[in-house]
């Protein structure tokens, strides 16, 4: 079986979180995470809107009927 190249355990996650805390500070870190979450949400929404195979996509149905 192949090992997972980027598997992060609890110690690695704690190290990454500690470094982020040192680099950005405690007051700025929640703002950064919030903007990252909003970016991911917008990206997923954009992917869903562009998927013509999605039955819930109304834009694709409108363009198919024209």
Buried (B, 14 or more C-beta within 10 A) or exposed (E): EEEEEEEEEEEEEEEEEEEBEEEBEEEEBEEEEEEEEEEEEEEEEEEEEEEEEBEEBEEBEEEEEE
